[in-house]
Amino acid sequence: MSQYDYIIIGAGSAGCAVARRLSDDHSLRVLLLEAGGPSDGFWNRTPAGVAKLHKSEQVNWNYTTEPVPGLNNRTIYWPAGKALGGGSAINGMVYIRGDRRDFDNWAKQGNPGWAWDDVLPYFKRSETNERGVSDIHGGEGPLYVSNPSVIHPTVDNFIAAAEACGLQRRVDFAWGEQEGAGPVQYTIRNGERHSSYRAYIEPVKDRPNLTVQTGVKVCRIALADKVAIGVELIDNGQKRIVHARREVILSAGAIRSPHLLLLSGIGDAHQLQKHGVPLVAHLPGVGLNLQDHLTVRVQAQTGRDSSYNGDLRGWRKYIHGARYLLTKEGYLALGTSSAAAFLKSSASADYADIEISFRAMTFTAQPSGKIEIDNYDAISGSVYRVRPASRGQITLRSSDPGDGPVIQPNYLGASEDLEATVAGIRAFRRILAAEPLASRIQKELIPGSDADSDGKIADYVRRDASSVFHPAGSCKMGHDEMAVVDSRLRVHGIQRLRVIDASIMPVVTSGNTNAPTIMIGEKGADLVRADIASMGVRAS
């Protein structure tokens, strides 16, 4: 059938949550559209398979940015999930909510209902946490959140060394107080990746009021007199319009959601005119306010017992592969990082603005996209500023929906981001030099001892830094001239159209963005349901 109550574009971290919660009301007909296909093969389910998904054409949009001036005019690879589960089907599975002040600041910027105390119930509702039900954790939600199946001794040493450097030991980052160091949790269930699709949609995929369509190319939102009436799409080579009786919901992510708005005539009038797109609503902020976490590597050589590189190379990898097949445990059942440290780059920072994601192993991404475990014993960390001051943009390349957008992240456009990143590398070096970790370190490999001044470290950052794959903010929530949606996630100036995904973040959260994006999906669904109730329509 071609008419539904709600059409959700994008079966990613937020879209799956929205579709599940709306379809809980059996009187509503819900259509969930996904450009990609299934993500259910062995390596899709196996946590260590993240390396094989890095540039997979099957499950990845494989975007590339424009040359970035702050990074020596390098183009930067930007993966994005193109499969059921979206980004949660290809990410590193690390579960970090963000600092409570992230959300309190959203509310202070004119977005009531988005403070920490407002969003915490949605974090709890989304999860079944291995640590059990508590004031901060849920026990009945669709998403399974687990502890690492194995913690390498070097990971414990990293946490202890960070504590020796003055950081508080954190048992659980989910409290919203993140400054300190501790182990991370994962979106992994029984040793397998638990994407938002597997968590929210797979258990209810046979509901008669829920339709999930894959391999669908959405061209634009169908509009009539500034009212969203449906979606124009290409399915099996045929272009058609599917109608929504109540709302169209964009959950296509921080790249595709603004792109689809622009293609639909919603955005900056000058940009739309330039590409021959008829103007429907002048919203100059569409595609602006783009933020991402820029990461830089630090690696140190160790002895054999301090790294598990050797366990994932040669004949030993078959032993660990067999262990995983038999028990769903071990190193193949881990996410991309085992521990994290959050700290201030300077005394002037309001709260921790640097994250160090630590792992007792190293890997290298080859130009082909293949990720390989390094053939030496080493440990590593990714250092990045979690609340960058730099802002980029998503713009049209053309009016053709088949042309991807122009992505300019403008990394290091604000000098303070470079200064903070340099300070973060120095902080990590102090941790590496503190016991009990120091005795495991033989020498620093990257950036190496030659980077012995702030200037040389800065040069290294410009030369080596890359995306940590957390784009957000390009359809900003708020009420200023750059805002795209209001605090109920309704697109300004357009009726029956919302954006519910990471693009609505006014400021990106302090850490990995998957957990807060799922929370946005949970809360966004409640906002939709509240509007149904206010209109006197049953919402079970």
ChimeraX attribute file (.defattr): number of C-alpha atoms within 10 A of each C-alpha:
attribute: neighborCount
match mode: 1-to-1
recipient: residues
	/A:1	6
	/A:2	10
	/A:3	16
	/A:4	21
	/A:5	18
	/A:6	25
	/A:7	27
	/A:8	27
	/A:9	30
	/A:10	32
	/A:11	34
	/A:12	31
	/A:13	34
	/A:14	35
	/A:15	37
	/A:16	30
	/A:17	28
	/A:18	32
	/A:19	29
	/A:20	26
	/A:21	19
	/A:22	24
	/A:23	23
	/A:24	17
	/A:25	15
	/A:26	15
	/A:27	14
	/A:28	18
	/A:29	21
	/A:30	27
	/A:31	24
	/A:32	23
	/A:33	26
	/A:34	27
	/A:35	23
	/A:36	24
	/A:37	18
	/A:38	17
	/A:39	22
	/A:40	14
	/A:41	9
	/A:42	10
	/A:43	16
	/A:44	21
	/A:45	22
	/A:46	22
	/A:47	27
	/A:48	19
	/A:49	19
	/A:50	22
	/A:51	22
	/A:52	15
	/A:53	22
	/A:54	22
	/A:55	22
	/A:56	18
	/A:57	11
	/A:58	15
	/A:59	26
	/A:60	21
	/A:61	18
	/A:62	16
	/A:63	17
	/A:64	16
	/A:65	17
	/A:66	16
	/A:67	16
	/A:68	20
	/A:69	16
	/A:70	18
	/A:71	21
	/A:72	13
	/A:73	12
	/A:74	17
	/A:75	16
	/A:76	19
	/A:77	18
	/A:78	21
	/A:79	23
	/A:80	26
	/A:81	29
	/A:82	29
	/A:83	27
	/A:84	33
	/A:85	30
	/A:86	31
	/A:87	27
	/A:88	28
	/A:89	30
	/A:90	29
	/A:91	26
	/A:92	24
	/A:93	26
	/A:94	26
	/A:95	23
	/A:96	24
	/A:97	25
	/A:98	24
	/A:99	22
	/A:100	20
	/A:101	17
	/A:102	22
	/A:103	28
	/A:104	19
	/A:105	16
	/A:106	23
	/A:107	19
	/A:108	11
	/A:109	15
	/A:110	15
	/A:111	20
	/A:112	15
	/A:113	16
	/A:114	22
	/A:115	18
	/A:116	19
	/A:117	12
	/A:118	15
	/A:119	20
	/A:120	21
	/A:121	17
	/A:122	21
	/A:123	24
	/A:124	22
	/A:125	19
	/A:126	26
	/A:127	23
	/A:128	20
	/A:129	24
	/A:130	15
	/A:131	14
	/A:132	12
	/A:133	14
	/A:134	10
	/A:135	10
	/A:136	15
	/A:137	23
	/A:138	24
	/A:139	19
	/A:140	15
	/A:141	18
	/A:142	22
	/A:143	28
	/A:144	24
	/A:145	25
	/A:146	20
	/A:147	19
	/A:148	22
	/A:149	18
	/A:150	13
	/A:151	17
	/A:152	17
	/A:153	13
	/A:154	21
	/A:155	23
	/A:156	17
	/A:157	21
	/A:158	28
	/A:159	26
	/A:160	22
	/A:161	22
	/A:162	30
	/A:163	20
	/A:164	16
	/A:165	17
	/A:166	13
	/A:167	19
	/A:168	19
	/A:169	18
	/A:170	21
	/A:171	12
	/A:172	17
	/A:173	23
	/A:174	21
	/A:175	16
	/A:176	19
	/A:177	16
	/A:178	28
	/A:179	22
	/A:180	22
	/A:181	28
	/A:182	27
	/A:183	23
	/A:184	24
	/A:185	26
	/A:186	27
	/A:187	30
	/A:188	26
	/A:189	20
	/A:190	13
	/A:191	22
	/A:192	20
	/A:193	31
	/A:194	25
	/A:195	31
	/A:196	29
	/A:197	28
	/A:198	23
	/A:199	24
	/A:200	24
	/A:201	27
	/A:202	14
	/A:203	12
	/A:204	14
	/A:205	15
	/A:206	11
	/A:207	15
	/A:208	11
	/A:209	18
	/A:210	23
	/A:211	18
	/A:212	17
	/A:213	16
	/A:214	18
	/A:215	17
	/A:216	18
	/A:217	20
	/A:218	22
	/A:219	21
	/A:220	19
	/A:221	27
	/A:222	19
	/A:223	19
	/A:224	12
	/A:225	9
	/A:226	15
	/A:227	17
	/A:228	22
	/A:229	24
	/A:230	28
	/A:231	24
	/A:232	19
	/A:233	21
	/A:234	16
	/A:235	15
	/A:236	9
	/A:237	9
	/A:238	7
	/A:239	13
	/A:240	14
	/A:241	18
	/A:242	18
	/A:243	21
	/A:244	24
	/A:245	15
	/A:246	19
	/A:247	22
	/A:248	27
	/A:249	33
	/A:250	25
	/A:251	30
	/A:252	30
	/A:253	32
	/A:254	26
	/A:255	27
	/A:256	21
	/A:257	26
	/A:258	30
	/A:259	27
	/A:260	22
	/A:261	22
	/A:262	30
	/A:263	25
	/A:264	24
	/A:265	24
	/A:266	29
	/A:267	25
	/A:268	19
	/A:269	18
	/A:270	13
	/A:271	16
	/A:272	23
	/A:273	12
	/A:274	11
	/A:275	14
	/A:276	13
	/A:277	20
	/A:278	15
	/A:279	19
	/A:280	20
	/A:281	19
	/A:282	16
	/A:283	24
	/A:284	17
	/A:285	22
	/A:286	29
	/A:287	32
	/A:288	25
	/A:289	25
	/A:290	29
	/A:291	29
	/A:292	28
	/A:293	28
	/A:294	24
	/A:295	23
	/A:296	26
	/A:297	20
	/A:298	21
	/A:299	23
	/A:300	23
	/A:301	21
	/A:302	21
	/A:303	14
	/A:304	14
	/A:305	15
	/A:306	23
	/A:307	24
	/A:308	21
	/A:309	22
	/A:310	20
	/A:311	20
	/A:312	20
	/A:313	16
	/A:314	10
	/A:315	10
	/A:316	13
	/A:317	16
	/A:318	13
	/A:319	13
	/A:320	18
	/A:321	19
	/A:322	12
	/A:323	15
	/A:324	17
	/A:325	14
	/A:326	9
	/A:327	12
	/A:328	19
	/A:329	19
	/A:330	17
	/A:331	22
	/A:332	22
	/A:333	26
	/A:334	27
	/A:335	26
	/A:336	19
	/A:337	24
	/A:338	23
	/A:339	23
	/A:340	29
	/A:341	30
	/A:342	30
	/A:343	24
	/A:344	20
	/A:345	23
	/A:346	15
	/A:347	8
	/A:348	7
	/A:349	12
	/A:350	9
	/A:351	19
	/A:352	22
	/A:353	24
	/A:354	28
	/A:355	31
	/A:356	28
	/A:357	24
	/A:358	26
	/A:359	25
	/A:360	25
	/A:361	28
	/A:362	23
	/A:363	17
	/A:364	11
	/A:365	13
	/A:366	9
	/A:367	7
	/A:368	7
	/A:369	15
	/A:370	14
	/A:371	17
	/A:372	15
	/A:373	18
	/A:374	16
	/A:375	13
	/A:376	18
	/A:377	21
	/A:378	29
	/A:379	27
	/A:380	23
	/A:381	25
	/A:382	22
	/A:383	29
	/A:384	31
	/A:385	31
	/A:386	27
	/A:387	20
	/A:388	25
	/A:389	15
	/A:390	20
	/A:391	19
	/A:392	20
	/A:393	21
	/A:394	25
	/A:395	23
	/A:396	23
	/A:397	15
	/A:398	17
	/A:399	20
	/A:400	13
	/A:401	18
	/A:402	11
	/A:403	10
	/A:404	18
	/A:405	26
	/A:406	19
	/A:407	24
	/A:408	22
	/A:409	28
	/A:410	21
	/A:411	26
	/A:412	22
	/A:413	18
	/A:414	14
	/A:415	12
	/A:416	14
	/A:417	21
	/A:418	24
	/A:419	18
	/A:420	20
	/A:421	28
	/A:422	25
	/A:423	21
	/A:424	26
	/A:425	26
	/A:426	17
	/A:427	20
	/A:428	22
	/A:429	16
	/A:430	15
	/A:431	25
	/A:432	24
	/A:433	17
	/A:434	19
	/A:435	17
	/A:436	18
	/A:437	21
	/A:438	18
	/A:439	14
	/A:440	22
	/A:441	16
	/A:442	12
	/A:443	15
	/A:444	19
	/A:445	14
	/A:446	17
	/A:447	19
	/A:448	14
	/A:449	10
	/A:450	10
	/A:451	14
	/A:452	11
	/A:453	12
	/A:454	14
	/A:455	12
	/A:456	14
	/A:457	22
	/A:458	18
	/A:459	16
	/A:460	19
	/A:461	24
	/A:462	21
	/A:463	15
	/A:464	16
	/A:465	20
	/A:466	21
	/A:467	18
	/A:468	20
	/A:469	19
	/A:470	23
	/A:471	22
	/A:472	26
	/A:473	31
	/A:474	33
	/A:475	34
	/A:476	30
	/A:477	28
	/A:478	24
	/A:479	15
	/A:480	12
	/A:481	9
	/A:482	18
	/A:483	23
	/A:484	32
	/A:485	26
	/A:486	20
	/A:487	20
	/A:488	21
	/A:489	25
	/A:490	22
	/A:491	25
	/A:492	19
	/A:493	15
	/A:494	18
	/A:495	18
	/A:496	19
	/A:497	25
	/A:498	24
	/A:499	31
	/A:500	32
	/A:501	32
	/A:502	33
	/A:503	34
	/A:504	28
	/A:505	27
	/A:506	25
	/A:507	25
	/A:508	28
	/A:509	28
	/A:510	28
	/A:511	28
	/A:512	23
	/A:513	24
	/A:514	27
	/A:515	27
	/A:516	27
	/A:517	29
	/A:518	29
	/A:519	27
	/A:520	27
	/A:521	29
	/A:522	27
	/A:523	28
	/A:524	27
	/A:525	21
	/A:526	17
	/A:527	16
	/A:528	23
	/A:529	19
	/A:530	14
	/A:531	13
	/A:532	14
	/A:533	13
	/A:534	11
	/A:535	9
	/A:536	9
	/A:537	12
	/A:538	13
	/A:539	18
	/A:540	12
